[in-house]
Amino acid sequence: MEPTSADATAAAALGELAGPAPDGRAEEAEILDREGLDPALVERSLRELQRVNRLLFGYRPVLRTLLPRLAADAGGGAADDSTAQLVLDVGTGLGDVARAVVRAAARRGRRVAVVGVDRKLGHLLAGRRTAAGALRVVADARALPFADRAVDWSLSSLFFHHFEAADNRRILAEMRRTARRAAVVVDLRRSRLGAAVGRLLIPLTGAGFVTRHDGRVSLARCWPLSRVRALVADLPVDELRRRFPFRFSLVLPGLSPSAPPSPAGSRSASRSADRTRW
């Protein structure tokens, strides 16, 4: 693929994106994590990421993790044919993973409604142009502006590897706090073979410079399963396992009905977006 002017601009910006990362992970940051990017470049890259997910089985591990739980939860009173289960999609981006969940659940006779959360308004606006329907909220995943047990499920896909341990603990706590049933995390798993396969296949999807760069950085920054296991060693874990292709799934139970209200749960859902920072 011939480089475009947007690719050249993004490439020139890479010198500003480097930053130290612990544990031997990649020191580069992903371009889409940067502020002030051209909205057209952002939308193009998000659409390319959607294509990569579709062509390289990126939706499969999410569906394999979440759909059986949606079906099994019929006894909980929210998974019958007439009542939609509410999924909070944290770090939603374009919202394509959530849409895949909604479509797959519908084929199985389950109704799912989605609230997409992202700190970047531009990502949410691009998602709205791509597909209407989902409610979208600008918010910080470390301080979600929702009440305790506000949704049935919280979900994040390809989000975990953007953060270090302390922030991931805060995000997991918030995902558990807002979920009645479970918090579901699916992300890349550190693998030399996975990194090699990704570097080979992502360019074949027609991805531009930003997507190729961010894909390479994501594969270098993702967590080994042993580190994930250590991070959640003191938490109740329903599932932590490898998933194809080169992913892991982590499922933590949601907030118990008997748990005391958290200070975070008392925050107003209308809290101003300009207070969110990552």
N, C-alpha and C positions, 0 to 999 in steps of 0.2 A: 504494500500500500504506500502510495506517495505521501510524504508529509505535507500537511496543510499549514497555513499561516498560524492557525490556532495551535497546532502541534508545536511549531517553532516557538511560539510565545510561552507555552507550557514548559518546553524544554529549557528555555532560557531562565525560567523561574526556579529551576531545581536547586540552584546554589543557595536559595533562601530557605529551602525546605529541610535541609539536613538538621538533625538534632540527636543528641545522645539517647540511646535506649539501653536499659539494663539487660542482663541475662544473655548477652551475646546475640540478641535479636537485631534486625536491620536498624541502622541509624537513620535511614531516609524516612521522610513522612510521605503519606499519600497526597497526591496533588489535589484530589477532591476534598481533602480536609482543610485546605487553605481557604482563607477568607478573600473576598474581592475578585473571584474569578469571573470571567465573561460568562453570563448566563447561557449563551448559546453553546459554549464549550462544555459547561456543566451538563446541560440537557443531552447533548450528543453523547457524552461519556456515560451518563446514566442509562441511556438507551442501549449503548454498546454492552454495558454490564448486564442488562436484561437479556440481550442476545446470548452472551456468554453463559448465563445461568440456564437458558433454555437449551442450548446446544450441548453443554457439558454436564448435564444432569444435576444442575445446582439446586433445583426444586425438590428433587427426589428425597434427600435426607430429611428435609423439613416435613414433607408429607408423610414419610415413613414414621417419623417420631410423633407428630401431632394427630394425624387422622385416626389411628386406633384409639387414642384417648378421647377424641370427640365422640366416637361411636360408643365406647365403653361407659361413657358418663351419662347414659340415658337414665340410669337410676337416680342421678343427682338432681333431676328436675329441670335441666336446661338443655337436654340433648334429644328431645322428642322431635317429631316432624314439623311442629308448628312454631316452636320457640327458637329464636336465633341465639346461638352462643356468641358472646362478645370477646373478640381477640384484640389485645393491645399490641400493635406491631412497633417495637422500639427500634429506632434507627431505620425507619421505613424506606427512606430514599424515594425511588420512583413508585414504590408500593407493589411491585410485580410479584414478590414472594407472597404477600398477603392475598393478592388476587388469585394466585395459583391455589392457595388454601381454600378460598371461597369456592372456586370452580370444582375442585376435587371433592370437597365436602358435599356440594350440591349433587354431584353424580352419585353420591352414597345416601342421598335423602336427608342430609343434615344442612341446616341453615346456619351460616356464620356471618356476623357483622364485624367490621374492622374499624378500629381507631388507629390511625397511623401517627407516630410521633417522630419528629426529626428536629434537630436544633437549627437546621438551615431552611429558611423560608423558600429559597430557590429550588431546593429539592422537592418540597411539597407542591409548589406551583407547577413544576415540571410533571409531577405525578398527576395533578389535576388535569393538565392538558392531555395526558396520555389516557386517562380513564377517570370518569366521574364515579361518585357513589360513596367512597369511603370518607369518613370524617378525618380531617387532618389537623394536627395541633403542633405548633412550634413549642418545644419544651426541651429541658435538659433531662437526660435519662437518669442522672444522679439525684434528681429531685423532681420526680414526676408530679404534675399538678392534678392528681386524682385522689379520691378518697380511698381508704383501706377497702380491699375486696370490691373494687369498683367494676372489675371485669371478670370474666370467667378464666381467661388464659392470658398470660403475657408471653410474647414471642420476640426473639431477636435472631436474625440470620446474618452472618458475615459482619458482625458488629463487635463481637468480643475482642478480636485481635487488634482493634484500634486503641485499646486501653492497657494500662499497667494494672498491677494487682489491686492497689487501693481503690482505684476507680471502678474496677470490675466488681469488687465486693460491694461497693455502694450501689452500683447498678443492679446487681443480683438482689440486694435487699429491697430495692424499690420495686423490682419486678415481682418479687414474692409478696410484698406488702399490698400491691394493687390487685393481685390475682386471687380469686376464690379457690381455684383448682390447682393450677401449677404455673410455674415459670419455665419456659422451654427455650433453650439456647442451642443453636446449631452454628458451628463455625468450622473454619479450616483447621486441620490437624497437622502439626509439624511432621513433614515426611520428605526425605531427599527425593524419593521417587515422585511424590506429588508435585514438588517444586519443579522437577525436570519435565514432567508431563505438562504442567501448567505453562511453563515457558515455551514449550513446543506448540501447544494447541491454541492458546489464547490468540496469537497472531493470525491463526488460520480462520478465526471467526470474523475477520475483517476489522478488528479493533484498532483504533487509532492510538497515537502516542500515549495519551493520558491513561487509557484503559490498560495498555500493555505495561506501562510503568507501574501503575497502582496494583495491577495483578502480581507483578514480580515482587513488589514491596510487601503486599499482603501475604504472599507465600513465605517470605523471609521473616515476617513479624509474627506469624501465627504461633500458637502455644503448643508445646508437646502435651500429650495427654497426662503425663506424670505431673506437670505443673498445674494443670487444671485440677487434678485430683488433690494435690496439696492445698490449693486455694480453697477448696470446699470441704476440707477434711472435717471441719467442725459443724458442718451444715447437714440437715437431713436431705439425702440424695435419693431420689426415686430411680434415676438412671444416669449413668455416665458410661458411654460406650463409643467405639469406633463406628463410623457410618461411611458408606460408599457415596461419592468418591472422595477420599482423603479428608473426611470431616469427622467431627465428634458431635454427639448430642448429649446435652446435660438437662436433666429435668429435676426441678426442686419443687416440693409442695408449696402451695400458696399459703396465705395467712390463715391460721386457724380461726374459726368463729369465736373461740373462747379467748383469743389473744387480746391483751389490753390495747386500746387504740394507740396508734403511734403518733408522735408529734407531727410527722410528715402528713399523716392522714387528715389532720385538721386544717391544712392549708387550703386556701380557696382555689378552686379550679380555674378561676378567672385571673390568676396571678399574671402580671405583665410579663410578656415574652422577653422584654429587654433586661430582665433579671437573670436570664439563663446564660451560662457561659460554660464552654468546654475548653 
